[in-house]
């Protein structure tokens, strides 16, 4: 189930990323970074806290997806790179 969470996060990341970059605003990128962090980490912690087998897998997958997207893209895909705000 972790693969479902990772795939779900990457799909959500692509959609939010295209919307934020199409607005061409630093504020939109900041809001998108917050939404992606809440979706990846917040929803992942909530799902992992439910302590059901499927929710643990999906929750961990969301958090792993956020971490992988941050590391592999040097923060560009999750809004962590400060160069995006200048």
Helices and strands as residue ranges (DSSP letters): H 2-23, H 26-37, I 38-42, H 43-49, H 53-72, G 82-85
